[in-house]
Structure formats: structure tokens, C-alpha cells
Amino acid sequence: MSVPILMPALSPTMIEGTVARWLKAEGDAVKSGEAICEIETDKATMEFEAVDEGVLGKILVAGGTSGVAVNTPIAVLLEEGEDASAISAAPAPTPTPTLPRQSRGRESPPPPPAQGVGGGREGGSTAGDRVFASPLARRIARDGKVDLAAVRGSGPHGRITRADVEAAMAAVPAPVPVVPVVAPAAASPFEPAFEELPNSTMRKVIARRLTEAKSTIPHFYLSIDCELDALLKVRTELNGRSDAYKLSVNDFVVRAVALALKKVPAANASWGEDAIKRYTDIDISVAVATPNGLITPIVHHADRKGLADISGEMKSLAAKARDNKLKPEEFQGGGFTISNLGMFGIKEFAAIINPPQGCILAVGAGEQRPVVKNGALAVATVMTCTLSVDHRVVDGAVGAEFLAAFKKLIEDPLAMLL
């Protein structure tokens, strides 16, 4: 029986995606685990691997098609021994909840089996306690936590097929995201000339998530000035010791944030309706600009890594981000975000919180400013940092305590080396 291939949900926030290009053509043999196409998600472009073996019988969604909803059939796979006639003869596929493989075990349990007239189960053909089902149907049922004894088989002699199991799984209600529809504003006759640039999937999701964040999260902002002269001196000395690394100011900022969160763990948290999540791991998301939009690769366990390790990892993650080659585990998650626009000469700014996190630190440029030291006017290199805080998670005193710890580390960089 032909098998529909559905648009997968390759990230927790994915509602729709783009079939970037097909790696297989109609008539090509497909092996389980083999990449058949590239899917552009809300975060990156990833290869989509086939679950079953067979022949790619028909491509339903051409490469380059955007706005394809999750669970929409994008192709048809023919099983061994089938020909193209099986495609037209097959019933229309029923979309099933598509989750990342690691989440399969969390699906809602199937409805309890219906009881027959004599109290026995209605289901597939059985001989005693044995249920007749194809090996593929058994595997899908096992992965999806479906009781085969509760499934009615449609195959020869009541044998349970893949389609029967998927129909049973589809009977479990899945949440349907509600996307508000806003009528476009009428064009003004006085509007300047323009060109339209189609929104990528990533850009659409960025717009939706930031609008949601700014509308629903009670932001407040705390700013602090940090003197950089000691840090710049240590950076120059360390970079002169080896050609194996080249430390940036941002590497020191990541390290300082990680150590400050270790001292003030209450700032490493996110909001939940029933409980605040206080993260025990210190995973720092760092905003990286790409041609398609902003993405935040993660330095995991940043408090356990030295400056050279952080520097090398950030360079690798930034390069992958710009080439759309980040793996899901490299950009999904994180407990705290850093957004640094100092390299663009921005003096200071306030960033929008990256949900579900509770804080984001906006880092400005280091510049020479007049300061008062010991009652006398002096010149120092000063960097302004602004912490955007979710007031549901972090109170003002906690935010201030975090910034004080961060400032102390920035101004005493040797403490980061201990």
C-alpha cells in the first residue's frame, strides 16, 4: 500500500515550512534513514530523512514551495512490489500528528478499546491472543503507543496495515494552532515606490514570536556602565601568547554572563503558568545575524568552558548559522540570551526577550568617555549594557544583583581565568 510522506514538524515552534529542494526524483529507490529532501524550518534548513523503504512514487509539493503546513502530504512512497497505479487507487491520506522522533513517546494515549457484544474486543483478526498485523504496522503501533488489539484491520482476512494504525493515531485529537488573520491595509496613492521581498519562513516566525513577546511579557530594563580598559589589556596579552585563538570582547562577555548566572542563579530562569523554571545548566544563547534573519546558537555549559573554548565554539556556531547548517540541538533551548551590537558602533539599546527565557542582555560598543576617579576627571573605555527582564520571573533586585556580578567580572577580567 502506498505511504504518504507528510511535512514534518522539525522544531517545537514550526507550524509551516518550505520544501527547499528534493534530493530524490520520482522513481528513485529510497532507504530508511536516507535524506529525501531539504526542509526550511523557522530556524534553519535541514535534511528530512525517510522512515520507510520503497520507491518515491510521486512528488506532491514541488521544490521551492513555501507555506506548507505541518502534516500536509508532500510525496507518496511506494512499498516493495507496488507500481504507480497504487497511488491513484490509494485512499486520501489522513494527516497524523507529526512530532520529532524523540517526542513520539509523549503522545496522548490511544482511546480505550471498544467492547463487543460479548465483552470481547473489536479489532484486528486474531487467533487466540495473537493479532495479525504487518511488521511495519507493529513498529508504528509500538512507537505510537497504540494497542493493536483495539485496531480494526482492513487488509486480507482482517490483517492490520500501516494505514489502519495511522488512522487510529489520527483519532487522537491534536492541538491546532490558531493564527489570527489580519486584513491588509489599503495601499495609499501617496505611498513611495517599493519592491516586495517575500517573507521567508524564518522571518515570519521571528515576526510572530517577537510580537508575542513584546505584547505578553512585562518587560523592564536595567542599564549599567562597565569599564573595559583592564579587559582590553588582558585580551591583547592573551591573543599575543598563541595563534591558536583570537579572543574577542564578546567572548569575555559570554564568559562573564555565565559566571554571573552561577553567582545569581535566580536570573537563569523562565516563566511557567504553574511554576518558574530555574535552570541548573548555564546555556547561553548568542544572537547572530544571518541573511534570513536573527538566530541564537547556544554555548552549552558556558560556565565550564574557558575563554579559548568559548571563542572557538562561537566562531563555529556563527559560521554554521550563516550557512543554515545548525543542528536543532545547537539553536533550540538556552536559558539566557546575549545580543551584541557593539561591533556596529551602537552605544546602547534595549533588546526584546527571547521567549521562554526570562532575560536578554543588550551589549553596546566600548567607547572612550569622561569618568570621575578619586575625585578627578579621567578618560576610560566604557561599555553600556542593558538587561531586559521578564518581571514575572526576575524581580528588580535580582536583575540588579546579576548586573553587579557581571560588571565586577568585566572590570576584573583576571577573575574569569580562575
Secondary structure as UniProt FT lines:
FT   STRAND          3..6
FT   TURN            12..13
FT   STRAND          16..22
FT   TURN            26..27
FT   STRAND          29..30
FT   TURN            32..33
FT   STRAND          35..40
FT   STRAND          45..49
FT   STRAND          54..59
FT   TURN            63..64
FT   STRAND          65..69
FT   TURN            70..71
FT   STRAND          73..78
FT   TURN            80..81
FT   HELIX           85..89
FT   HELIX           101..106
FT   TURN            117..118
FT   STRAND          126..127
FT   TURN            128..129
FT   STRAND          130..131
FT   HELIX           135..143
FT   TURN            144..145
FT   HELIX           148..150
FT   HELIX           156..158
FT   HELIX           162..170
FT   TURN            189..190
FT   HELIX           201..216
FT   STRAND          219..227
FT   HELIX           229..239
FT   TURN            240..241
FT   HELIX           249..263
FT   HELIX           265..267
FT   STRAND          269..270
FT   STRAND          277..278
FT   STRAND          284..286
FT   STRAND          288..290
FT   TURN            291..292
FT   STRAND          293..295
FT   STRAND          298..299
FT   TURN            300..301
FT   HELIX           302..304
FT   HELIX           307..322
FT   TURN            323..324
FT   HELIX           328..331
FT   STRAND          336..340
FT   HELIX           342..344
FT   TURN            355..356
FT   STRAND          359..373
FT   TURN            374..375
FT   STRAND          376..390
FT   TURN            391..393
FT   HELIX           396..411
FT   HELIX           413..417
//
